[in-house]
Amino acid sequence: MALPRVVISGIGVVSTFGVGRERFWEHVSTGQSGTKAITQFDASTYPCQVAAWVPPVSADDAPVLEGDADLAQRADPRRYSRAALFGVVAGREAWRDAGLRAGEPNAGVIIGSGGGGIDVGESQYRDFFLEGGKHVTPYAIATGIAGMVSSEISISLGLRGISHVLSCGCTSSTDAMGYALGLIRSGEYDALLTGGADGCVLPGMVFGFSRMRAVSTHFNDRPEAASRPFDRDRDGFVLGEGAWMLVFEREDRALARGVRPYAVVESYAATCDAYHRVQLEPDGIEIMRCMNLALDRSGRPRETIGYVNYHGTSTQLNDAVESRSVRKVFGPLADGVPGSSTKSMIGHPQGASGAAGIVSTAFALSRGVLPPTINLETPDPACDMDFIPNQPRAVQIEAALCNCLGFGSKNSAIVLGRA
C-alpha cells in the first residue's frame, strides 16, 4: 500500500534578517550574510564577538488568524522566552500561509529546540546568585524549560493535539520533522506545525562556545565573512538563532483547500555514530548510512537528486567529513550534484538549523533557485564538491537531500521532492 504524500503547505520564519519567510528567502537566495557584531551585550572581552542574532521581535509581528477571537486572553506574550516568541511569530505565519485557522481540529505541534528558554535560565540564575533571588519570577521554571516552547505555540494557535519538543542538539528540528512526517502518514493527525526555534545568542552561550574553540574568532572585524563553510580559512561556526516553522499535511487535503505546496516530504532517517560528544566519527560511516537510508526510503534513484543542503557548519573537521561522506554516497554521480550551506548566511541556529535548511530547500524546489555558499573564496582541497560558491544558481530540480549533524554523534536526513 502506497504511503500518502505529505507536503509542506505553509512556511513561517523569524531569522537574523527579521520577520517573514519572503524576507528570509530574499536574503538567502541572493547570498547575503546575516552575521553581525554582537551589540545586545558586552562581548568585547570574548574571543568571539560576532553572531547571526535576531533583531527586535514583538508578539505584534505575528499575523492575525481566523478564529483568534475564540482564543482571547489565552496567550501571555509577556512571559515568552526568546525561543517561544520566535516560534509563536513564525508558527502563526506558517499557519496563515497554509490557509488554516486558529483552533484547527486534529492538529498539533512538534518542534525541535536545542536550548529552549535558556535565556530565561541565564537571566534568572544571574539574579539568584548576584541579587539573592529578589527578582526571580515565579514563572522562571515554567518559561525556561524546552517543552514550554511548543506549549506556547499550541496556546497561541489553540491546537489541542500533540504538543512536543524534541531536544536532540543540532538535529532537534530535523528529528521533529521526521516525527511529524510519520504521524501525518499514519493518519493520526490532519496537520502538524513542525520545525525549530532557538534563541541562544546569549553571553553564556557565546562564551561557552568560545571556550570550546568551536566558534569563529578570526573575523571579529569582518562579521559578514566569519561563516565560511568549506573554505580553507574557516575557523569555526557563527552562532545563530531564530525559528523556521512548516505546516506538514497530506497533499490531497492541501490541494482541496486550494493551497499550492512548496515541496513533498518524501523520507526521513536518523543514525548515531556512538563515537564522541562533540566530534564526528572521521570515517563518516553512520553519516553515510543515514543519507543512504533516507534516499532508499524515498524510493528515488540517486540521479534524481539535484541538490544537497549541507549541514556545513564552517568547522574544519565537520565540513571535511560531511563533504567526503556525500561524495561516497553519490559515487560516480557526485561531481554533478550541487549543494550549499545555508549557515554561511544565517550562522548556526542550533536545534533550529535543520528546519532552516528544509525551508531553504523547499523554496529552492518551488522557486527554481539554488542558494549559494557565501565566503567560499579559497576552496579547501579536503572539501571537493560543487558548493555553489558565492552566487545563486537558477535551475529546476526534482528532489533534494537535506543533511543535519549534531553533538552527541547524531545524524539526520530528509529528502524533499518537487510538489
Secondary structure, 3 states (H helix, E strand, C coil): CCCCCEEEEEEEEEECCEECHHHHHHHHHCCCCCCEECCCCCCCCCCCCEEECCCCCCHHHCCCCCCHHHHCCCCCHHHCCHHHHHHHHHHHHHHHHCCCCCCCCCEEEEEECCCCCHHHHHHHHHHHHHHCCCCCCCCHHHHHCCCHHHHHHHHHHCCCCCEEEECCHHHHHHHHHHHHHHHHHCCCCCEEEEEEEECCCCHHHHHHHHHHCCECCCCCCCHHHCCCCCECCCCCECEECEEEEEEEEEHHHHHHCCCCCCEEEEEEEEEECCCCCCCCCCCCHHHHHHHHHHHHHHCCCHHHEEEEECCCCCCHHHHHHHHHHHHHHHHHHHHHCCEECCHHHHCECHHHHHHHHHHHHHHHHHHCEECCECCCCCECCCCCCCCCECCCEECCCCEEEEEEEECCCEEEEEEEEEC
